[in-house]
Amino acid sequence: MGIRFCCILGVVVCALAGKSAAQVAVDPTHYSEGCGVQVRQVEESVVVRWPTDETMYGELVLDLRMDRPLIKQLGLAEGESAPSTPLLLSVEPTVFLTVGTREAPPGRPPQMSIWNVFFDKPASRPYRTYTSRLARRRVTVSSSGRRATVSVSELTMGSFSGELAFTCYAGCPLVHVEAVLSTTEDRRAILYDTALIGRGAGWRRFVWHTTEGRVEACLADEQALDRPLAVRHRMLAAECEHGSVVCLPPPHQYQFPRDWTDNLGFVWLGRGHAGQDVPFGFGVRQVPDGGRAFEPWFNAPPGTKQRLGVFYLLSASGGEQALEEGLRFTRGDRFVPLPGHITFTSHYHMAVAVTAMEQKAQTVPEFVNVFKQMGVNAVHLADFHGDGHQKDPGPLRLPELEMLFRECARLSDEEFLLIPGEEVNEFLGLPAEGRHPGHWMSLFPRPVYWVMQRRPGEPFIDEHPLYGPFYRVGSRQDMIELVRREQALVWAAHPRIKASSWTPDVFRHEDFYLADFWVGGAWKAMPADLSRERLGERVLDLLDDMANWGQKKYVLGEVDVFKIDHTHELFGHMNVNYVRLERLPNYYEGWQSLLDALQHGRFFVTTGEVLIGEFTVDGRQSGETVELAGRDRVELRATLEWTFPLKFAEVISGDGQRVYRERIDLADSGPFGRRTLVFRPALAGRTWVRFEVWDVAANGAFTQPVWISGGK
């Protein structure tokens, strides 16, 4: 038996058997066995053992000899001291890094970072793919809370270098493998594929869910060439004699932002992956060019630690059951019911009206059933964005609006509400040479007919023989009057990026932004940067800025994609708003209650894995105001439910000038938990406070602000 690291603190160079391992330095300085994950050295190996549930233990054995595959064994044991049963033997964790360049389009604010970009396509310029090389010069072991990490260096891929990190979580069947890499080169954009490769590793067959929802399998054929698989749920299981190993990427972080969610085949198996000279393996993959106008990849700024990650789930079950175990981590790719809330999602270019007008018979569009199966209650459309005749003065537009309203009514029911809406780029903005006025979303509480032209002498409100009253809008003031009369809401679509790169900053002092009908902005995980712990920091920063500007503005989640069918990989691009409503509005009664909740910040945003069932400050919920009355501290409560182990939470507040962050380490959390956190943050001098929480896969949730009175 080996000696536990806690007994050899201070030993920097280990006397390992075998000439190839003799120079490997193992540093356990930052490891404590109190983390619940046992890490020990046995001759030329590092052995990691940890509980995966109440009865089973996982085992990861790393071979430090240069001429052997790094993973000597992945296995399971029926007890802390029981011998382990191998699942896979002698496999090499391998990363394929594709490196391209980053460019930014013209017409952006001069101070905007080159990295804050969506309109780019690195695949249209020269790029190169590298296969990882690991020198095994040094091993470090660290622990935090209920988890431990073994890092092996030096890992090199082109101009990128770093280490390969293995993290195991007490009480969790996942092994988190990350290539942690940096470069000194500027303007690099990247993609990555991952793999476990080897010969005679113990895999017998591979199992996956097809895009049609069926379970499919094939025998392991180590002579078969690399092939991509378009699967549902992003998972592929390697079934072995005594169980299975399932590869699954971080569900949302792994998908860089796209306008389309087509399933490009995000897993693979075979030999010679990516045209490289490598043995048989399996893993997850990304596609340089998905065939769309913009495929921006991931940012890789110089000096940042890019974490190219994947999870491997260890299971004692066959492949089919192991896939179901993996699905628990994304709640079955569903947004589960939460008492007192409905799920609301916004910004979808489904061309509902135009498609219906082209069809000869009524059908149910595929996206309706996709959303229902995902547990989405209300969907806000963004029609006439490239389809239809949005700027027609009436003869073409009014029939299209009528069809949009009719289809939304037909497709809505007691459990699903399809809400008509548009993405607009007129009237509410500040157009200037070289500066786009920005896009904004419209949300009316009921069907409203309006056109985007008003010629001299035409009335603001007109009458149509078929459609009744309709509005003619030809100016900012017309638009403001329409929104006020009809009690509509508007907000910046994709603020600080895309065609809204200048907004809302450039018009934050304008009357329409200051009005109570301007909600704020919308959040989406773009741009993408694998060195960041959060998704979508662009808009999280905007939420803080808007709060400090002094108005009560909010940020709701948006998805902003075109056309959806049942084969698409939608969940990876999704987020959803959990809105505090007791029931889903009925289409024919209107959905004013939903607008009221959004307008007053009664919701939180999540990728789905993390839920914030309760968030209060001194008993006040998001969107409400707490009176400090001279107090420095008040109670903040947040009730959380999660799937992946959590990483951290943050209490974020501001005083009108600065933003303050108080971080709460949640490394003591395991998977599938529920907990109420109670804090008494110092809020003297603050004007608002909000809350975020993020897990180890960069899934997360954030609340809207609670406003503070009497804090100064």
CORQUI-V872585 format. One record per helix or strand. SS is the DSSP state (~ for helix, > for strand). FROM is the first residue (numbers start at 1). TO is the last residue. If there is no record, write none. Layout:
ss = (SS & SS)
from = (FROM & FROM)
to = (TO & TO)
This chain:
ss = (> & ~ & > & ~ & > & ~ & > & > & > & > & > & > & ~ & > & > & > & > & > & > & > & > & > & > & > & > & > & > & ~ & > & > & > & > & ~ & > & ~ & ~ & > & > & ~ & > & > & > & > & > & > & > & > & ~ & > & ~ & ~ & ~ & > & > & ~ & > & ~ & > & ~ & ~ & > & > & > & > & > & > & > & > & > & > & > & > & >)
from = (3 & 5 & 13 & 19 & 25 & 33 & 37 & 45 & 57 & 71 & 85 & 121 & 122 & 128 & 133 & 147 & 160 & 174 & 188 & 203 & 215 & 225 & 227 & 231 & 235 & 243 & 267 & 273 & 281 & 295 & 298 & 306 & 319 & 342 & 352 & 366 & 378 & 383 & 397 & 417 & 422 & 432 & 435 & 440 & 450 & 461 & 468 & 476 & 489 & 498 & 505 & 511 & 518 & 529 & 537 & 554 & 571 & 576 & 587 & 592 & 603 & 611 & 620 & 625 & 633 & 636 & 646 & 659 & 674 & 682 & 688 & 700 & 706)
to = (4 & 7 & 13 & 21 & 30 & 35 & 42 & 51 & 63 & 77 & 101 & 121 & 124 & 131 & 144 & 157 & 169 & 182 & 197 & 210 & 219 & 225 & 229 & 231 & 240 & 248 & 271 & 275 & 284 & 295 & 300 & 315 & 330 & 349 & 358 & 373 & 381 & 383 & 411 & 419 & 424 & 432 & 435 & 443 & 451 & 464 & 472 & 485 & 492 & 500 & 507 & 514 & 523 & 529 & 549 & 562 & 573 & 579 & 589 & 599 & 606 & 617 & 621 & 627 & 633 & 641 & 654 & 665 & 679 & 682 & 695 & 703 & 709)
